[in-house]
Amino acid sequence: MGYFNMSVRVDQDVDVELDTDEVLSNMDQSDILDYVSANISVEEVLDGMDRDEVREQVMSRMDHDTLQREVLQNCSLSALLRAIADKLDNQ
């Protein structure tokens, strides 16, 4: 696990407010991912994300055959018909 140093001189107990972006930018990305995977459920992570953005990322990274197979196996009839209609529109 990685650490970084910040110097603070105080004469008594104080509350310290840290900038989230600054703290995260000083951390190793793999440490952040390890912490998240150990302490936060997949459902919580997905609930905190924009569904359209997730869908767009997933679809942009799948090849056509994989995407077609996933649609056929996991989607409802209405989703399948929508995918077919979108494909026809793009031809």
Summary of the structure (lengths in Angstrom):
residues: 91
radius of gyration: 22.0
end to end distance: 50.8
largest distance: 71.1
contacts: 136
relative contact order: 0.05
helix: 64%
strand: 0%
